[in-house]
Amino acid sequence: MPNDLRDRIAHCATLLREAADIAGMTVSGDGRVSEADMAKLLGMSAGHLKALRIEGRAPSHHQPGGPGTRISYKIELAAEWIERGFLEV
């Protein structure tokens, strides 16, 4: 990955973390937020983010217990998704 892309991803992740902090969102020790919170950070509804996830077009997500358990998103991976141009505007 080129250095400029890495720098952009790191900067974007910092901005997302700051926005999560300002909004009072819970961020896990490894930098994850809930699906609803990630949707807010991305400026979309939770339903739209869920639809993108189901279609395989959302940032990488984590589902610890398999189907039916809580979905979370790592801020760093969402930042990479944004910087690689996958965010729909």
Buried (B, 14 or more C-beta within 10 A) or exposed (E): EEEEEEEBBBEBBEBBBEBBEEEEBEBEEEBBBBBBBBBBBBEBEBEBBBEBBEEEEBBEBBEEEEEEEEBBBBBBBBBBBBBEEEBEE
